[in-house]
Amino acid sequence: MDGRKSFVTVGPAEGEVVEPNVIMASGDRIAIDVEGVKILQSYPRDNLIKMPVWEMPLIKRAIELGLGVSGEEGYKVLTS
């Protein structure tokens, strides 16, 4: 996931841009989405990503479909 620049309002082609300057890789689609949302949540704005990440409808549905981990305990974040 390329998180060098990200929209924190509106998007995907306009809005306020922030620069987290991260690139992430994972074999787990849910884990990488969860971590991406957490990064965006670290830039508080008036947007739709204020709810707890594990309660977001898209994440809950992905878990139901078995697309990856089902909770924080299912993966580990490694940094370099």
TIRO-2110 file (N, C-alpha, C; in Angstrom, 1 decimal):
// TIRO-2110
0.9, -1.2, 0.0, N, 1, A
0.0, 0.0, 0.0, CA, 1, A
0.9, 1.2, 0.0, C, 1, A
0.7, 2.1, -0.9, N, 2, A
1.4, 3.3, -1.0, CA, 2, A
0.8, 4.4, -0.2, C, 2, A
1.4, 4.8, 0.9, N, 3, A
0.8, 5.8, 1.8, CA, 3, A
1.8, 7.0, 1.9, C, 3, A
2.5, 7.2, 0.8, N, 4, A
3.4, 8.4, 0.8, CA, 4, A
2.5, 9.7, 0.9, C, 4, A
1.4, 9.7, 0.1, N, 5, A
0.5, 10.8, 0.2, CA, 5, A
-0.9, 10.2, 0.3, C, 5, A
-1.8, 10.8, 1.0, N, 6, A
-3.2, 10.3, 1.2, CA, 6, A
-4.2, 11.5, 1.4, C, 6, A
-5.4, 11.3, 0.8, N, 7, A
-6.4, 12.2, 1.1, CA, 7, A
-7.1, 11.9, 2.4, C, 7, A
-7.3, 13.0, 3.2, N, 8, A
-8.0, 12.8, 4.5, CA, 8, A
-9.4, 13.4, 4.5, C, 8, A
-9.7, 14.2, 3.4, N, 9, A
-11.0, 14.7, 3.2, CA, 9, A
-11.4, 14.5, 1.8, C, 9, A
-12.6, 14.3, 1.5, N, 10, A
-13.2, 14.1, 0.2, CA, 10, A
-12.5, 12.9, -0.5, C, 10, A
-11.6, 13.1, -1.5, N, 11, A
-11.0, 12.0, -2.2, CA, 11, A
-11.9, 11.4, -3.2, C, 11, A
-11.5, 10.6, -4.1, N, 12, A
-10.1, 10.2, -4.3, CA, 12, A
-9.3, 11.1, -5.2, C, 12, A
-10.0, 12.1, -5.8, N, 13, A
-9.2, 13.0, -6.7, CA, 13, A
-9.0, 14.4, -6.2, C, 13, A
-9.7, 14.7, -5.1, N, 14, A
-9.6, 16.1, -4.6, CA, 14, A
-9.7, 16.1, -3.1, C, 14, A
-9.4, 17.1, -2.4, N, 15, A
-9.5, 17.2, -1.0, CA, 15, A
-8.1, 17.5, -0.3, C, 15, A
-8.1, 17.4, 1.0, N, 16, A
-6.9, 17.7, 1.7, CA, 16, A
-5.9, 16.5, 1.7, C, 16, A
-4.7, 16.8, 1.3, N, 17, A
-3.7, 15.7, 1.2, CA, 17, A
-2.7, 15.8, 2.4, C, 17, A
-2.4, 14.7, 3.0, N, 18, A
-1.4, 14.6, 4.0, CA, 18, A
-0.3, 13.7, 3.5, C, 18, A
0.9, 13.7, 4.2, N, 19, A
2.0, 12.9, 3.7, CA, 19, A
2.5, 12.0, 4.8, C, 19, A
1.9, 10.8, 5.0, N, 20, A
2.3, 9.9, 6.1, CA, 20, A
3.7, 9.3, 5.7, C, 20, A
4.1, 9.3, 4.4, N, 21, A
5.3, 8.8, 4.0, CA, 21, A
5.6, 7.3, 4.4, C, 21, A
4.6, 6.5, 4.2, N, 22, A
4.7, 5.0, 4.5, CA, 22, A
4.4, 4.2, 3.2, C, 22, A
5.1, 3.1, 3.2, N, 23, A
4.7, 2.1, 2.2, CA, 23, A
4.6, 0.8, 3.0, C, 23, A
3.5, 0.1, 2.8, N, 24, A
3.2, -1.1, 3.6, CA, 24, A
3.0, -2.3, 2.7, C, 24, A
3.4, -3.5, 3.2, N, 25, A
3.2, -4.7, 2.5, CA, 25, A
2.6, -5.8, 3.4, C, 25, A
1.7, -6.6, 2.9, N, 26, A
1.1, -7.6, 3.7, CA, 26, A
0.5, -8.7, 2.8, C, 26, A
0.5, -9.9, 3.3, N, 27, A
-0.2, -11.0, 2.7, CA, 27, A
-1.6, -11.1, 3.1, C, 27, A
-2.0, -10.2, 4.0, N, 28, A
-3.4, -10.2, 4.6, CA, 28, A
-4.1, -8.9, 4.3, C, 28, A
-5.2, -9.0, 3.5, N, 29, A
-5.9, -7.8, 3.0, CA, 29, A
-6.5, -7.0, 4.1, C, 29, A
-7.0, -7.7, 5.1, N, 30, A
-7.7, -7.0, 6.2, CA, 30, A
-6.7, -6.3, 7.1, C, 30, A
-5.6, -7.0, 7.4, N, 31, A
-4.6, -6.3, 8.3, CA, 31, A
-4.0, -5.1, 7.6, C, 31, A
-3.8, -5.1, 6.3, N, 32, A
-3.2, -3.9, 5.7, CA, 32, A
-4.2, -2.8, 5.6, C, 32, A
-5.5, -3.1, 5.4, N, 33, A
-6.5, -2.1, 5.4, CA, 33, A
-6.7, -1.5, 6.8, C, 33, A
-6.7, -2.3, 7.8, N, 34, A
-6.8, -1.8, 9.2, CA, 34, A
-5.7, -0.9, 9.5, C, 34, A
-4.5, -1.2, 9.2, N, 35, A
-3.4, -0.4, 9.5, CA, 35, A
-3.4, 0.9, 8.7, C, 35, A
-3.8, 0.8, 7.4, N, 36, A
-4.0, 2.0, 6.6, CA, 36, A
-5.0, 3.0, 7.2, C, 36, A
-6.1, 2.5, 7.7, N, 37, A
-7.2, 3.3, 8.3, CA, 37, A
-6.6, 3.9, 9.6, C, 37, A
-5.9, 3.2, 10.4, N, 38, A
-5.3, 3.7, 11.6, CA, 38, A
-4.4, 4.9, 11.3, C, 38, A
-3.6, 4.8, 10.2, N, 39, A
-2.8, 5.9, 9.8, CA, 39, A
-3.6, 7.1, 9.5, C, 39, A
-4.6, 6.9, 8.7, N, 40, A
-5.5, 8.0, 8.3, CA, 40, A
-6.2, 8.6, 9.5, C, 40, A
-6.6, 7.8, 10.5, N, 41, A
-7.2, 8.3, 11.7, CA, 41, A
-6.3, 9.1, 12.6, C, 41, A
-5.0, 9.0, 12.4, N, 42, A
-4.0, 9.8, 13.1, CA, 42, A
-4.0, 11.2, 12.6, C, 42, A
-4.7, 11.5, 11.6, N, 43, A
-4.9, 12.9, 11.0, CA, 43, A
-6.3, 13.3, 11.2, C, 43, A
-6.7, 13.7, 12.4, N, 44, A
-8.2, 13.9, 12.7, CA, 44, A
-8.7, 15.0, 11.8, C, 44, A
-9.8, 14.7, 11.1, N, 45, A
-10.5, 15.6, 10.3, CA, 45, A
-12.0, 15.3, 10.4, C, 45, A
-12.8, 16.1, 9.8, N, 46, A
-14.3, 15.9, 9.8, CA, 46, A
-14.5, 15.0, 8.6, C, 46, A
-14.4, 13.7, 8.8, N, 47, A
-14.7, 12.7, 7.8, CA, 47, A
-15.3, 11.5, 8.3, C, 47, A
-15.4, 10.4, 7.5, N, 48, A
-16.2, 9.2, 7.9, CA, 48, A
-15.3, 8.1, 8.6, C, 48, A
-14.1, 8.4, 8.9, N, 49, A
-13.2, 7.4, 9.5, CA, 49, A
-13.0, 7.6, 10.9, C, 49, A
-14.0, 8.1, 11.6, N, 50, A
-13.9, 8.3, 13.1, CA, 50, A
-14.3, 7.1, 13.9, C, 50, A
-15.0, 6.1, 13.3, N, 51, A
-15.5, 5.0, 14.1, CA, 51, A
-14.3, 4.0, 14.3, C, 51, A
-14.4, 3.2, 15.3, N, 52, A
-13.3, 2.2, 15.6, CA, 52, A
-13.2, 1.3, 14.3, C, 52, A
-11.9, 1.1, 13.9, N, 53, A
-11.6, 0.4, 12.7, CA, 53, A
-12.3, -0.9, 12.5, C, 53, A
-12.3, -1.7, 13.6, N, 54, A
-12.8, -3.1, 13.6, CA, 54, A
-14.4, -3.1, 13.5, C, 54, A
-15.0, -1.9, 13.7, N, 55, A
-16.4, -1.8, 13.6, CA, 55, A
-16.9, -1.3, 12.3, C, 55, A
-16.0, -0.9, 11.4, N, 56, A
-16.3, -0.4, 10.1, CA, 56, A
-17.0, -1.4, 9.3, C, 56, A
-18.1, -1.1, 8.6, N, 57, A
-18.8, -2.1, 7.8, CA, 57, A
-18.0, -2.9, 6.8, C, 57, A
-17.1, -2.2, 6.1, N, 58, A
-16.2, -2.9, 5.1, CA, 58, A
-15.3, -3.9, 5.8, C, 58, A
-14.7, -3.5, 6.9, N, 59, A
-13.8, -4.5, 7.6, CA, 59, A
-14.7, -5.7, 8.2, C, 59, A
-15.8, -5.4, 8.8, N, 60, A
-16.7, -6.4, 9.3, CA, 60, A
-17.1, -7.4, 8.2, C, 60, A
-17.4, -6.9, 7.0, N, 61, A
-17.8, -7.7, 5.9, CA, 61, A
-16.7, -8.5, 5.4, C, 61, A
-15.5, -8.0, 5.3, N, 62, A
-14.3, -8.7, 4.9, CA, 62, A
-14.0, -9.9, 5.8, C, 62, A
-14.2, -9.6, 7.1, N, 63, A
-14.0, -10.7, 8.1, CA, 63, A
-15.0, -11.8, 7.8, C, 63, A
-16.3, -11.4, 7.6, N, 64, A
-17.4, -12.4, 7.4, CA, 64, A
-17.0, -13.3, 6.1, C, 64, A
-16.4, -12.7, 5.1, N, 65, A
-16.0, -13.4, 3.9, CA, 65, A
-14.7, -14.2, 4.1, C, 65, A
-14.1, -14.0, 5.2, N, 66, A
-12.8, -14.8, 5.5, CA, 66, A
-11.7, -14.3, 4.7, C, 66, A
-11.6, -13.0, 4.4, N, 67, A
-10.5, -12.4, 3.6, CA, 67, A
-9.2, -12.2, 4.3, C, 67, A
-9.2, -12.4, 5.6, N, 68, A
-8.0, -12.2, 6.4, CA, 68, A
-8.3, -12.3, 7.9, C, 68, A
-7.4, -11.6, 8.7, N, 69, A
-7.5, -11.7, 10.1, CA, 69, A
-8.9, -11.2, 10.6, C, 69, A
-9.2, -11.6, 11.9, N, 70, A
-10.5, -11.2, 12.4, CA, 70, A
-10.3, -10.3, 13.6, C, 70, A
-9.1, -9.9, 13.9, N, 71, A
-8.8, -9.1, 15.1, CA, 71, A
-7.3, -8.7, 15.2, C, 71, A
-7.1, -7.8, 16.1, N, 72, A
-5.8, -7.3, 16.3, CA, 72, A
-4.7, -8.3, 16.7, C, 72, A
-5.2, -9.4, 17.4, N, 73, A
-4.3, -10.4, 17.8, CA, 73, A
-3.8, -11.3, 16.6, C, 73, A
-4.4, -11.2, 15.5, N, 74, A
-4.1, -12.0, 14.3, CA, 74, A
-2.9, -11.7, 13.5, C, 74, A
-2.3, -10.5, 13.8, N, 75, A
-1.1, -10.1, 13.0, CA, 75, A
-0.2, -9.3, 13.9, C, 75, A
1.0, -9.0, 13.3, N, 76, A
2.0, -8.2, 14.0, CA, 76, A
2.5, -7.2, 13.0, C, 76, A
2.7, -6.0, 13.4, N, 77, A
3.2, -4.9, 12.6, CA, 77, A
4.7, -4.9, 12.8, C, 77, A
5.5, -5.0, 11.7, N, 78, A
6.9, -4.9, 11.7, CA, 78, A
7.4, -3.6, 11.0, C, 78, A
8.3, -2.9, 11.6, N, 79, A
8.8, -1.7, 11.0, CA, 79, A
10.3, -1.8, 10.8, C, 79, A
10.8, -1.0, 9.9, N, 80, A
12.2, -1.0, 9.7, CA, 80, A
12.8, 0.4, 9.8, C, 80, A
END
